[in-house]
Amino acid sequence: MKQNIPTKLEADVICAIASETPMISKLILDQFKNRVIVENKVFPSGFYIKYEIKDNIPPIDDTESKVLGNVGAKIPDLKYGMGFALFMKDGYISSLEGYTYNEEPLPADLQKYELYYL
């Protein structure tokens, strides 16, 4: 069964991660608003979304590659919840990964969740 990642979950996770990085929060959100999804894969225990950022959006000054993600989610039907990682490359957000803990199967309904900081 093909499954699409709810845009609301994706947006809420990005906003939560951005709020944990106040020095670059606005830049992350600007890039997210100007993203193009070039790949969207769903796996049995998670998902992967690859982004490209429109040309007119400046990079974040810190151009080293890094991973941000101090955010988790409590989700019905998942005993251990989910974790998230936002990957940055060359000053741009490049992908978002969501994963279940202990390789629990990703539930069909990801509309109900409660985000928290790790």
Residue, then its C-alpha position, 0 to 999 in steps of 0.5 A: m500500500k502506497q502511503n504519503i507523508p502528511t504535509k502537516l507532520e512534515a511542517d510541524v517537525i521542521c518548525a519544531i527543529a527550527s525553533e531549537t536553532p534560534m540563530i538560523s530558525k528563520l533561514i530554515l523556515d524560509q528554505f522550507k517554504n521554498r522547497v521542492i520535493v524531489e523524492n518521497k519514499v515510505f519504508p516499513s518503519g519510516f520515511y525519507i523526503k529529499y528537497e531542492i531549494k529554489d535558486n533565489i533562496p540564500p544558503i545559511d552562512d554555516t555551510e558545513s553538512k550537519v544533522l538537526g533533530n532533537v524532536g520526537a513524536k508520540i503516535p497512537d499505535l506506536k509503542y516507542g514513537m518516532g524520531f526525526a532528522l533534518f539533514m543540511k548540506d552546503g547551507y541548505i536543508s536537503s532531506l527529512e527522515g522520520y523513523t520509528y524506534n525498534e523498527e515498529p511498522l509505520p502506522a497508516d494514519l500519521q494524522k494524530y501525533e504529539l511532538y516533544y523535544l528529546 
